[in-house]
Amino acid sequence: MAMDSLLHEGLSWLLPNLGLVVIALGLITAAAIPRVLTPKAATATATATETVNPPHENKNESESEIHPLLDFDVATRPPHPYRPWRSGKFAMTMGVSKVKPEEWLDLDNKYWQEQELRRQLLVESRPEVMQLLHGSEAACIEVLDTVVDYLTRRYPSLFYRPEGKDGYIYNGLTNLSFKITAPYELHPLEIAAQLVMEDLNLLVQGFGPEPDQYYLSASFSMAPAGWYLKERIGWPLWKIHGPVPLWEEKLRLSVERFFLRMKPGDIVMRQNFFLQTNNAMFQQEPFANSMLSAPKIEDIRIRHERQTLRRLPKTGAVLFTVRTYLTPVVDLQDEPDSIREFLGAVNALPESMAKYKGRDVWGEVVESWCKKQLEHTDTDSA
Ligand code: HEM
């Protein structure tokens, strides 16, 4: 993939042209959305003679149901204790479930630490964390607008438009303001990444040779789960998932159909987990290649992703958000039910998936710790 075609440093082109992009965005009709737009098609449909739909027209009723959390204290809120594993037979399914619009994104007390990492990576490893292909500009603006709309409605005391500073958003958690109208001072995806805790990936249909495929056309990824963004930008979903066992046989068809049918307004989520032997969020090297042998249980982390998918109504792009949580395995020690389910899930992985997730490295250590905890529980309750 020719990296020169990427726009990550390309604000020089983007900024002077954003006015045009915004006008084009406003003119794309809702009617065009079901036959999802390639960037070319998007420009072609944006003629001055078309009717402009009010922005709410693409939203279903539930989308406006975002109740403000007025006294939300991020500093005292620990990460949500998701436990996304189940014992029993392993099944390779999409595993998506609906999300209420008001529960789209999460905020918790890791915010400051992760925002600092984001800012540091943007300076020191920019092309590793942010990639933008030409033609994804309108969708990136729509991501920013969607994020701003959500945060200002859900957390109005933390994110708001400061008085006397038109066209800006104030992030009360970091005390930073960002210009959120053209001409932008930072790339819109970079701004969005400095508001939320999720990684942000944009997938656009036909953004490559295959018209029905969705291609990764822009991404901010602070927490890649063992993959290199610079390599995979511009790839279709099936190619991105090349290293994932059983993807081709069990998931490819259903995911591809699902993407073609997603409606604006619907939000779904799925969760997964990996194990790793360090505390790194920014993990590009595949897990199985990068783990130390015979790790100590105290060093093993469960890396859990809460992913959401939604179609953006104006551009038709699909936004894939990924929030990553690192939980030390030993933190489960007071949760015998979770330990039981976790051990069951780990042991039920088919061989190919176990190898992909590096079970040969951490498996024995994890199993013996889990069993010991469960023995204690059984003794205590006897
Ligand atoms: C319904 C949609 C999707 C499903 C069902 C799905 C499923 C999976 C599965 C099963 C894995 C293996 C790890 C695991 O979750 O246990 C995986 C890994 C991955 N997925 Fe997805 N995925 C979906 C959407 C996406 C999207 C939109 C992206 C775009 C960035 C993406 C990027 C990745 C990457 C980069 C990996 C790591 C691959 C590797 O190990 O090299 N996924 N996905």
Boltz pocket constraint, residues with backbone or C-beta under 6 A from the ligand:
constraints:
  - pocket:
      binder: B
      contacts: [[A, 93], [A, 94], [A, 95], [A, 96], [A, 201], [A, 203], [A, 216], [A, 225], [A, 226], [A, 227], [A, 240], [A, 241], [A, 243], [A, 244], [A, 251], [A, 255], [A, 258], [A, 270], [A, 271], [A, 272], [A, 273], [A, 286], [A, 320]]
      max_distance: 6.0
